[in-house]
Amino acid sequence: MKLEVFDGLLEQLKEFKSLQAMMFGGFGEPTFHKDILYMIGKVKALGLKAEMVTNGTLLNEAMLQGMLDNGLDTLWVSFDGTSEDSFDDIRAGASFNEVVQNLRRLKELKQQTTHKIKVGIAFVVMKRNINELRKLGTLAQRVGAEMVSVSNVIPYSSDMLDQMVCERLLWANSISYYSRSLPINLPFIDRTETTKQTLFELFRDYNNISIMRNHIDTEAGSCRFVKERCTFIKWDGTVSSCMGLLHSHKTYFFTGQVEREVTAYVLGDTRKNSLKEIWDGQEYHDFREKVDEFDFSPCLQCGPCDLAEKNEEDCFGNKFPTCGGCLWAQGVIQCP
């Protein structure tokens, strides 16, 4: 993003009196931008929270100190492995030990300043690293992370689809069994050798389970980005509604039977109209209402068909963009 685009956007943000935070992230590495520290400082000058998602490879001494000096509030770091072998194998070109050392240095620097950056781990789970989920607590303690967000991998190719650990669940949800929707409310139960097989089968076979009346299943068919009233600004100043529609791409589901072509959805351009005008515009208003209602056909659950191959139209009569096949809205992918 060019600075004139960013500075113009900052002026436009002053019109949003209830705005709380800006996050630097999406598809790309924020710390690679030569002016990222300037950008963080400008966001903080507006009285907003400044957050970032990073791969952690460029967190050298100058970058870490600059983040502290400019008031970054939250730093999410991508870890797709909790060991050197796993991490370095999945993230070719990155170094587990280097990222860990960068964050350990941040822990030291935070002890020397009154401003604290809250650190989180963003973990993408797949078959090749599923066993490392159990070690997330140890990694978090090692790097000073206070929170962990786990997401499935986005299946941009059929090979990546093979690495997903939730496709069976999506397929099972397409079959309407009474037993699967039967509400079951559990008390606290010890997780031991005695109980583990029964608990495994219970959670495998039923999808409406609560523990002490706290529901633990995903809220499928709901867009967090729209519900939380987020918006996304691309590098060129154009506006999109969510991560799933930020850029055109292909995804795969049903063991590769369906290749879904997702077309990006652009709601305006901050270089031509203010973000407030775009946000208050009729098109954006109508889109938010439609997504809040979420009356889209459930493309991930109901089985392959021609309409599922694009987000142009669905069998409920909705026109572009249709969100029933969105991996974020169906609880498959989540962002910090």
Secondary structure, 3 states (H helix, E strand, C coil): CCHHHHHHHHHHHCCCCCCCEEEECCCCCHHHCCCHHHHHHHHHHCCCEEEEEECCCCCCHHHHHHHHHHCCCEEEEECCCCCHHHHHHHCCCCCHHHHHHHHHHHHHHHCCCCCCCEEEEEEEECCCCHHHHHHHHHHHHHHCCCEEEEEECCCCCHHHHCCCCCHHHHHHCCCCCHHHHCCEEECCCCCCCCCHHHHHHHHHHCCCEEECCEECCCCCCCCHHHHCCCCEECCCCEEECCCCCCCCEEEEECCCCEEEEECCCCCEECCCCCHHHHHHCHHHHHHHHHHHHCCCCCHHHHCCCHHHHECCECCCCCECCCCCCCCCCCCCCCCC
